[in-house]
């Protein structure tokens, strides 16, 4: 596989809550960048509990990466497995950055609902938005592979070849789940491509 040729460091932040698979997704992304011949640094913070606490990971790759930590305001792509986490970390993104998120909501204790305008708020804060409808996603993939599906969308937004992700996927997912994760990744790429195509058509319509 030819090495990726990029001239700067790319910054991807992955966020969610414990138990959603944020760390696994960041491991796959970092491995794909390594396979593509790039220097990679990764750091992660786990929540207060294994399930339910916030989790975020920084993945940086490029010709030479000196620090594993993304500077505030320099995230190129934000990956979020939960809607409110996407809004919470939006301030870390650079102007015009992209966000890929699932509109799933995990309610804190005592909170029954969130403002329905959250999706609009997220869209206003990013140059590119790929949002997966959690209800539409459920019949398409195994429920435990949402993290891999969302990574499929992210793969469209970073300068890494699809085959780099495919080559490392089986080595990182749990034993016996390579096929369902590969399928979820492919579904995520398809849905992400459809979202980007719809965005292009909308922009063209506005120009006309």
N, C-alpha and C positions, 0 to 999 in steps of 0.2 A: 504494500500500500504506500503511495507517495506521501511524503511528509507535508503537513499544512504549512503554507507560507504566509505568515502574518507579521506585521511590523510593529505591533504594540501589544501590551498586556490587556487581556480581556478579563472582565470581572463579572462573575455570576454569583448571586446570593440566593440560597435556597432556604425557605422558611416553612414552618408548620408547627405542629404540636407533637409531643411524644407519641410514638406508636404509628405514625403515618408513613414512615419510611424516608424521611428527609436525608438521614445520614447515608442510607443505601444509594439514593439518587446522586448524592454528591460524590460518593465513591466511584460510581459508574462514569459520571462526567469527568472526574479527574483521570480515571484510567483511560478514557477515550482520548483525552488530550495528550497523555503520555504516549499512547500508541501512534498518535499522529505526529510524534517527534518533537513535541513542545515541552518547555520547562513548566512545571506545575507546582503550585503550593496550595495547601488546603488547611482550613481550620474550622472548628465547630464548637458550638456551645449547646449543652443539653439542658433541658428544663429541670425544674425542681423535682419532678417525678418522672418515672419511666413513661407513663401515659398521661397526657393532659397538660404537661408543662411545655412552654415554648422551646422550640429547637431551631437553631439557625446555623448555616454553614456557609463559609466563603470558599469559592474555588476560583483561583487565578491561574491563567495560562498565557504563554507568549514566548518570544525568543529567549527572554531572561526575566525571571520573577524574583524579586529580592525579599518580599514580605508575604506571609500567608494572609494578612489582614487587608481587606478592601478599605481604602480611605472613604470616609463619609462623603456622599455625593458623587461617587464614581462607579456605581453599579451599572453595568451595561444591560444585564438581563436579571429580572427578579422572578424567581420560581416560587410559587406559594401553593401549598396544598389546602389552604383555608382562606376564606374570603377576608376576614378581618386582619389576619396576619399580613396579607398583601397590602392593605391600607396602612397598617402599623409601620411597615418597613419602607414605605414609598419614599420617605425622605432621604434614604440612602442612595437613591437613583440619580444618575446624571440627567440633565435636560435631554429629552427625546429618547430616553431609555425604553426598553420593552418590558412588559410584564406578562407572564403566563400563569394563570391561576385557575383553580377549581372553585366554583361558587358554593362549596360546602361550608357550613357554619357549625362550629363547636361552641355551644353556649356556656359561658362561665356559670357557676352556681348562682342561682337567683336571677339570672337574666333570661327572659323568655323570647325576646325578639330583638333584632337589630334594625336600624333604619334601612328601608328598602332602597334608599338612594346611594348605598355604598358602592354599587357597581359603577354608577355614573361618576362618583368621586374618584374612583380608581382610574377610570378611563381618562379623566381630565388631567391626571398627574403623569401620564406616560404618553410617549409618542406612538407606541405600538402596544395594543392590548389583545391578547388571546385568552378568552374566557371559556372554560369548559363548564357546561351545564351539568351539574352532578346527577340529576335525574336522567338526562339523556345519555350520560356516560355509562350508567349502571348496566344496561342490557348489552353493552358492547364489549365489556371487559370483565375479568375477574375482579371482585371488589378489593382484593389485596394488591392489585397492580396499578392503582391510580397513580402512584409515584412514578412508575415507569412510563405510563401513558403521557403524563405531563412532561416528562423528560423528552419524549418524542417530539412534542411541540417546541421545546427549547432547542432541540437539535437543528431546527430550521433557522434559528436566529444567531447561532454562533458559527465561526469559521472552522468547523470540524466536519470531516466527511461522515456520511451516514454509516459507512462500513466500520468506522472506528468504534462507534457505539455498539454495532451488531457484534463485532469481534470480542468485545469485553463483557457483554451482558451475561452470558452463561457462567462466567467465572465469578460473578459477584452476587447473583440472586440465589436464594435458598435452593438446595438440592431438589431436583424434580420439578422445578418451576420455570425452567429456561424457556419452554415453548409458550406458556401463557404470558410470560413477561415480554418475549419477543413479539407476540401478537399485540399486546397492549401498547408497546412502543410504536408499532406500525399504525395502530389506530390513532394514537396521539399525533403522529406525523400527518396523517390524512386529515384529521380534524383541524390541526394547526394550519395546514396548507389551505383548507377551505376558508378558514377565518381570515387569513392574509389575502386570499383572492377576493373575498367579499369587501375587505377594506380597500383594496386597489380599485374595485369597481365603484365604490362609493365616492372615493376621491376623484375619479374620472368624471363621474356624474356631476360633482360640484363644480369642476372646471368648465364643463359644458354649460 
